[in-house]
Amino acid sequence: QVQLMESGGGLVQAGGSLRLSCAASGTIFRLNPMGWYRQAPGQKRELVAVIRNGDSATYKDSVRGRFTISRENLKNTVWLQMNSLKPDDTAVYYCYGNLNRDYWGQGTQVTVSS
């Protein structure tokens, strides 16, 4: 059974940075794509960034230029470097991966204070 485990969330002031990490276990096969979604209170879950084989990445418009997604090519590990954080970035961030079906982590809280 594939499991995704996130780490790195927390509380930060506006303008600060956080780095989220996600590691997959339970498979020897490569998840593709992998990425990050987020869900704020009362809002739908939305894509933040996703990375595919060959390191092709897609970003939500509002985070492009501030967030960077990367992955370890030999492992099912993905990171999200978040800079210049804004209060609107406050949400629970979920790691995502696909291996014949979608897998989700349990989420990590990111809170940006103004």
N, C-alpha and C positions, 0 to 999 in steps of 0.2 A: 504494500500500500504506500503510495507516494504521500509524503508529508512535507509541508513547507513551514519553515520557522523563521519569523521575522525578529529583528532586534534593532535598537538604535533610536527609537522614538523618545519623546520627552517634551519638556517645556523650554522654550527659547524666546528671547525678545525679538521683536521685529527687526529685520536686518541681519539676524544671526544665521547660523548654519547648523544643519544636522546631516548625518549620514545614516541611511537605513541599509540594513543587510538582510539577505534572505538566502537560506540554504535549504536545498531539497534533499530528502533522504528516501530510502526505500526503492530505489531504482538504479540500474546501471546505464540506462538510456538517457539521452539528452532531451530535456524539455525544450520545446520550441514552439512559440516564443515564450519568453519570460518577461515579467514586467510588474508594474505597480498601478493599483487603482486606489481611490480614496472615497470616503463617504463622510460627509459632514452631517450633523444632526438635522433631520427633516429633509435631507436631500438624497437623490439617487446616487448609487455608486458610479463613479466616473473614471475613465482612463486618465492616468497621469503620464505614464511613459511605458513603452514596450520595446524590447530589443529582440531581433531575430538572428538566425544564422547569418554570418557575414557581418555582424554588428550593425545592421540596418536598424535605426531607431526612429520611433514616432513619439512626439510629445504633444500634450495638451497645449493649446496656444498660450495660455496664461502662465505656463511654467517654462516655456522655451527660452533658453538663454540664462535661466537661473538654476535649473535642475539638469543633472547629467546622469544618465543611466549607463551602467557598464556591467559586464559579466565575465566570469572566469570561463575561458574556453574549454577547459578540460573537466570542469565541475559544474554542477547545477547550482551555481551561486550567482546572485545578482545584487547589485548595489544601486542606491539612489542618493547621489550627492545633492543636497538642497541648500542653495545659497540665497542670500537676500530674501529671507522668508518674510511673508506678510501674514497678518491676521487671517486673511481669507484662505490661507493654506491649512488652517486648523481643521483636522479631520482624523478619522481612523484610516491608516494606510494599510492596504492589503497586498501581499505578494501574490502573484499569479503565475501559473505555468501550465503548459499544455503538453500532454503526452497521450494522444488518442482521446482525451477528454480534458476538461478544465479542472485544475486544482487550485485551491485557495489556502492561504495562511489564515491564522486566527485574527490577525490585525495588530497594529501597534499605534498607540495614540501619539499624535503630533499636535502640540498646542503652541500657538504663536501669540504672545501678548503684545499689545500695542504700547 
